[in-house]
Amino acid sequence: MSTILRYLTSGESHGKGIFVILEGIPSGLRIQEEYINKQLKRRQVGYGRGERMRIEKDRVEILSGVRFGKTLGSPISLFIPNLDFKNWEKLMMAKEPEEEHSFPLFTKPRPGHADLVGGIKYNFLDLRNVLERASARETVARVAAGAVCRRLLEEFGISIFSRVIQIGEEKDNTDWQKALKNYERIEASSLRCGNEKIEERMKELIDKAKEKGDTLGGVFEVVVLGVPPGLGSYIQWDLKLDARLAFAVMSIQAIVGVEIGMGFKCAFCFGSEVQDEIGYTEGKGFYRFTNRCGGIEGGMTTGEPVIIRAAMKPISTLARPLRSVDILSKKEVKAAKERSDVCAVPAASVIAEAVVGVEIARAMREKFGGDSLEEMKRNYNSYMEYIREKW
């Protein structure tokens, strides 16, 4: 088997379903469909979600790579059906139609979407060919893959959390450590916000946006606890874990900015206000007095919590569409409308948990290898013992 953890997704927004193949998970890991379904459900909730979430009740089917509830070390293939496919079957059929039939062309590209550039790149006059794959519906596959990786990380005491810290101009300045003490409140919140008063103001903003036919973005935070020091590497640019995490989070639809630790604030501070001073205590070993770097120095984990924040732009499909140009007539029109959300920042935070989990799991596989979970744990325990005894 390969110890290089990677995954590939396929499927269209209104096709039969979404597929993902995940490779590199060691044998012997317990995984159940219900565990993955729990994460899929978390992705679907949130104040400001659209009609699609009332249609889709995402449930995964494990097609291969698992037997009797344990991974085999072979590629794991997962399938999440699109329940709405029955209403789109004629429009999204894979085979060539047996008889001619007319169907509406999607020719009015939406500003901010992949529609126009994708049509130019792939020579499509029906932009549905673009939007079906560019849709955020694809992220259901990433959450499924991330759920399997999360299950692997749990075996090593690594846990992942997220919360929404801003919607529009409303911001929750609560420290992440204080917020995690009240994490049940975050999980129960329709906006994944730990501050009830701020959440209500966020909801008011979303309601106003909906009334105007507009949308809202925001900022979310992902925290990873229990990560050992030394994941990633300074040796090559593409091995730096902070770069890989930023890449993974930035790849989520509508994400326009990613920061780790203090992030952009560092640019406005003196060096003495940014660096994490180092301490040492017998029995505890080396530690940092602060964690401004967000748990990563030189492209490697320090052993402190990994802190990532990302900015999500407002969703581009508007109930009151913006100006556009029809790609066939070349005349000015209003952009096309599809079912969409007013605000999807809470869902994006759950998706970010998944892609972060994949990258942390990938770094763990690179560091500790092993064809079976038992072998990987032996390697991990040996490394941690080495740190305790020598450092």
ABEGO torsion letter per residue (X at the ends): XBABBBBBBBEBAABAEBBBBBBGBBBGBBBBAAAAAAAAAAAABEBGBBAAAAABBBBBBBABGBBGGBBAGBBBBBBBBBAAAAAAAAAABABBBABBBBBBBBABBBBGBAAAAAAAAAGBABAAAAAAAABAAAAAAAAAAAAAAAAAAAAAGBBBBBBBABBEABBBABBAAAAAAAAAAAAABAAGBABAAAAAAAAAAAAAAAAAGBBBBEBBBBBBBGBBBGBEBAABAAABAAAAAAAAAAABBGBABBBBEAEAAAAABBAAAABBBBBBBBGAEBBBABBAAGGBBGGBBAGBBBBBBBBBBBBABBABBBBBBBAAAGBBBBBBBBBBBABAAAAAAAAAAAAAAAAAAAAAAAAAEEABAAAAAAAAAAAAAAAAAAX
